[in-house]
Amino acid sequence: MSGHVLRLSVKPRTPGEHGLPKQAVSELRVTRAGATGDHNNYRTRTLGGDPDQAILLLTDEALRSLDAEGWPVRPGDLGENITLGGVPEADLRPGVRLALGEVLLEVTHRCDPCTELYSLPSIGAARGPEFLRVAVDRRGWYARVLAEGVIRPDTPVRLLQPSGAGAG
């Protein structure tokens, strides 16, 4: 299975601002600590920089399904660092590895929706609780970084079987 990078997004730490939406960048330096120039307050303060949550991935399929249901979210809105095109949501699960050029990521677990999403203009506090319910299993996937490097939009994405998995 292969796809491509649709968009790369970061949000630097900006006092008084929410961490969403993330803004598009023309390239993303990925290190074991995460995306250079991106600040995730929850990961930094609460989780101590957990390497299993270094990068947040989201498929264009998840965004399209939310949009079709009346939730006009766009790439970067849900906090993802990398928006993937042509990668089926069903192909992502813990242990799957993704090769994005020189960068190698391993999916660790789903990202749970949180109240930070209320800050999005298309959601707001009034619709926030409903959006959190519909965004379950569609907020994206966290990944750890196995090989560092630089990614640009249109970088090819190859999904690799988890080590020890058969070709089922």
C-alpha positions in Angstrom: 0.0 0.0 0.0 1.3 3.5 -0.8 0.0 7.0 -0.6 1.6 10.4 -0.2 1.9 13.4 2.2 -0.9 15.9 1.5 0.1 18.4 4.1 2.6 19.1 6.9 1.5 21.1 9.9 3.0 22.7 13.1 1.9 25.1 15.8 4.7 26.8 17.7 4.2 27.6 21.4 2.3 30.9 21.4 1.3 32.2 24.9 -2.4 32.9 25.1 -3.3 30.8 22.0 -4.7 27.4 21.6 -2.7 24.7 19.9 -5.2 24.4 17.0 -5.4 24.7 14.2 -1.9 23.9 13.1 -0.4 25.8 10.2 1.0 24.4 6.9 4.7 24.3 6.4 6.7 23.5 3.3 8.9 20.9 5.0 8.9 19.1 8.3 12.1 18.0 10.2 11.1 14.9 12.1 13.2 13.9 15.1 12.7 11.3 17.8 11.3 14.2 19.9 8.7 15.1 17.3 8.2 17.7 14.6 10.6 20.6 14.8 8.8 23.8 15.5 5.7 22.1 16.9 4.6 22.5 20.5 2.1 20.0 22.1 1.4 21.3 25.6 -0.3 18.0 26.7 2.5 15.8 25.5 5.2 18.1 26.9 3.8 18.9 30.3 1.6 15.9 31.2 3.3 13.1 29.3 6.9 14.3 29.7 7.6 14.2 26.0 6.4 10.6 25.5 8.2 9.4 22.3 5.2 7.2 21.5 3.3 10.4 20.7 6.0 12.2 18.8 4.0 12.7 15.6 0.3 12.8 14.9 -0.9 11.3 11.6 -4.4 11.8 10.0 -5.8 10.4 6.8 -7.7 12.5 4.3 -10.3 9.8 4.5 -11.0 10.7 8.1 -11.3 14.4 7.2 -13.6 13.7 4.3 -15.9 11.6 6.3 -16.2 14.2 9.1 -16.8 16.9 6.4 -19.5 14.8 4.8 -21.3 14.6 8.1 -21.4 18.4 8.5 -18.1 19.0 10.4 -16.0 21.3 8.1 -12.6 20.4 9.4 -9.5 20.9 7.2 -6.0 19.6 7.3 -4.2 20.9 10.4 -7.5 21.5 12.3 -7.3 18.3 14.4 -3.7 18.8 15.4 -2.1 16.4 13.0 1.5 17.0 11.9 1.1 14.9 8.8 -2.0 14.6 6.7 -1.9 11.4 4.6 -3.4 11.1 1.1 -4.3 7.7 -0.4 -3.8 5.8 2.8 -6.9 4.0 3.9 -7.8 4.6 7.6 -8.4 0.8 8.0 -4.7 0.1 7.2 -3.4 2.1 10.2 -3.2 0.3 13.5 -0.5 -0.1 16.3 2.7 -1.6 15.0 2.2 -0.6 11.3 5.3 1.2 10.0 5.2 4.1 7.5 8.2 5.0 5.3 8.0 8.7 4.3 11.1 9.2 2.3 14.0 8.9 4.8 11.6 9.1 7.8 10.4 5.9 9.4 7.4 6.0 11.8 5.7 3.3 13.8 2.0 3.8 14.7 1.5 3.4 18.5 -2.1 4.3 19.3 -5.2 6.3 18.4 -5.5 10.0 19.4 -8.5 10.6 21.6 -10.6 13.7 20.9 -10.2 16.4 23.6 -11.8 19.7 24.5 -9.0 21.6 22.8 -11.1 20.9 19.6 -13.7 23.4 21.0 -11.3 26.2 20.0 -11.9 25.5 16.3 -14.2 28.1 14.7 -16.2 25.3 12.9 -16.8 23.5 16.3 -17.1 25.9 19.2 -18.2 25.2 22.8 -21.8 24.6 21.9 -21.1 21.9 19.3 -18.0 20.6 21.0 -19.4 17.7 23.0 -21.2 16.3 20.0 -18.0 16.7 17.9 -16.0 14.8 20.5 -18.4 11.9 20.2 -18.3 11.8 16.4 -14.5 12.2 16.3 -13.8 9.1 18.3 -11.6 6.8 16.2 -11.2 9.7 13.6 -8.8 12.1 15.4 -5.7 10.4 14.0 -2.9 8.1 15.1 0.2 8.8 17.2 3.5 7.5 16.0 7.0 7.1 17.3 10.0 8.1 15.2 12.3 5.2 14.2 14.4 7.1 11.6 14.7 10.9 11.5 14.7 13.1 8.5 12.9 15.8 6.5 9.5 15.4 4.8 7.9 17.6 2.1 4.4 17.6 0.7 3.9 14.9 -1.9 6.6 12.7 -0.2 5.6 9.1 -1.0 4.2 7.0 1.9 4.7 3.3 2.0 3.0 1.2 4.7 5.1 -1.7 6.0 3.8 -4.7 7.8 4.6 -4.8 11.5 7.7 -6.9 12.3 6.7 -10.5 12.7 3.3 -10.0 10.9 2.3 -12.3 8.0 1.0 -11.2 4.6 -2.5 -12.0 5.7 
